[in-house]
Amino acid sequence: MENIYTKNQKDCKLIKSKPETVKFLLDYSKSLKITEAKGIKFESNLN
């Protein structure tokens, strides 16, 4: 399995994200609530 990850590593580029993007994703993940009832998962955004 290690061959899969090391083979294409030279083609990958690291990119930087904007602080606004990181803040948006963190805020969204904090407001997301997943409720499970009788084996069914419900996703709701608390905003």
C-alpha positions as CSV (number, residue, x, y, z in Angstrom):
1,M,0.0,0.0,0.0
2,E,2.9,2.4,0.6
3,N,3.7,2.2,-3.1
4,I,0.4,3.9,-4.0
5,Y,1.2,7.0,-2.0
6,T,4.8,7.4,-2.8
7,K,4.5,6.9,-6.6
8,N,2.6,10.2,-7.3
9,Q,4.0,12.3,-4.5
10,K,6.2,14.3,-6.9
11,D,3.2,15.4,-8.9
12,C,1.4,16.9,-5.8
13,K,1.6,20.6,-5.0
14,L,0.9,22.1,-1.6
15,I,-1.5,25.0,-1.8
16,K,-2.4,27.6,0.8
17,S,-5.9,28.4,1.7
18,K,-7.3,31.8,2.6
19,P,-8.1,32.4,6.2
20,E,-11.7,33.2,5.2
21,T,-12.0,29.7,3.7
22,V,-10.7,28.0,6.8
23,K,-13.0,30.1,9.1
24,F,-16.0,29.2,6.9
25,L,-15.3,25.5,7.1
26,L,-14.7,25.6,10.8
27,D,-17.9,27.5,11.4
28,Y,-19.9,25.2,9.2
29,S,-18.5,22.1,10.9
30,K,-19.4,23.6,14.4
31,S,-23.0,24.3,13.3
32,L,-23.6,20.9,11.7
33,K,-25.5,18.4,13.8
34,I,-26.0,14.8,12.9
35,T,-28.9,13.0,14.6
36,E,-29.4,9.3,14.3
37,A,-32.9,7.7,14.9
38,K,-33.7,4.1,14.1
39,G,-30.6,3.6,11.9
40,I,-31.3,6.7,9.8
41,K,-28.9,9.7,10.0
42,F,-30.3,13.2,9.7
43,E,-28.0,16.2,9.1
44,S,-29.1,19.7,10.1
45,N,-27.4,23.0,10.0
46,L,-28.1,25.0,13.2
47,N,-27.7,28.4,11.6
